Amino acid sequence: MRVSRRAALGEDERLDALGRLLTDTEIPMRLRVAGVIVLLYAQPVSRIVRLTLDDVIRDGDTVLLRLGEPPSPFPAPAADLLLQHIANRDNMNTATNRASRWLFPGRRAGQPFRPDHLAALLNELGIPAAAARSSSIRQQLLELPAPVVADALGYHDKTTTRLRNETGGTWSRYAPGDHTRSPAGWVPRGTGDG
């Protein structure tokens, strides 16, 4: 997955936009949910429109969104918004679209919402999708190791490593791989050999 080289939103701008999407009921629900996915999970609109109802997982009170492995937890205020959107999706009234599994159904039967149109609508709200994605992924990389972010958000690990290096993330010495095995020649304590 490519990340735009456009200037990222500042963290304060990203959080302000997120707060507005969570609280402003004048903004159409589909734009609120799509914007939250961009701002929290650094997903491109071309991928957001391809999400289906099967990508939303409910496990008791927990809501997860399948973007990578494992699925990402959707926090409480945003999860409520997502579930409201699912219950009241747009473009479902035509006879040819009633059974649509798209999270963001388009006007044409069997098709998702157009990514270019979604990006334009988010931009009109003051949320430039590419800049918002850049801000979100960089913030994730400041908080988590690049391989973890790559797996969770469906990015290539080389992309997250490059972005982490550009961002100056604190996880630059994180060693990916299986940390449950002991290094060759090292014997764990309590085994009688150490």
Helices and strands as residue ranges (DSSP letters): H 11-23, H 29-41, H 45-48, G 53-55, E 56-59, E 62-65, E 72-73, H 76-87, H 115-124, H 129-143, H 146-153, H 157-167
